[in-house]
Amino acid sequence: MIEQLSHNNKILGIILRSNYHNDGISFFTPDDFSQQLGYMNRPMDYVIPPHVHNLVERKVELTQEVLVVRSGKVRVDFYDDDRNYLESRILQTGDIILLAHGGHGFKMLEPTEMVEVKQGPYCGEMDKTRFDAIDDDKVIVK
């Protein structure tokens, strides 16, 4: 299953659940996203021809990141650009999320192992502005 979370016509996140299955190739992100999230399911002996990626200058203005939950359970809290809490989702082993716009925070609901992929170069604390998380008693899980 694919879940897309949006607010004010901006995609905040795209969740690819571990039970998603489709034949062929599917991309879930708009072409202008600096991170592209896709899924491939190919039969045995299918060949992707060898290739190199061309040097193409790109302008990245906003960090987008992909998280892969290798094990565990985590709550993702979504915020708008003004740091107002919106809603939450629970991710479990095998789920993948692309975080595109707005703010986000995480609470581990059990020991959790994740892999994060985002574009660089990393700019340290210039990359983000931290703010207070939503209180647990105000969380809305959808």
C-alpha angles and dihedrals in degrees: 000000000000122000122191118194116200137175127184091354093304123116107235097180146346118213121202105196120216091244094058113124132172137149121250123001130323131180119200101189131081114255092249095060114112089221118049120206117201140160129215130193112177131170125245113286093021107142129213103198116240112263146164126221116244122237103257121168112232131183114223116190101165131039113239119186140194122212124195115198104217093178139349136030129286135179115224115205116202125210133181123242089272091057094253113148114244112170145309140240132199118231123196138185111314097016119128127201133190112205109205114161141002124028132305141187135185139219119190108227091188134358103306135192117197138173118216125203122185137148121268173228092104112231098194116224090352087073096068148019115219123214140171118292125235115268112256092239090060097050117123112201115196 
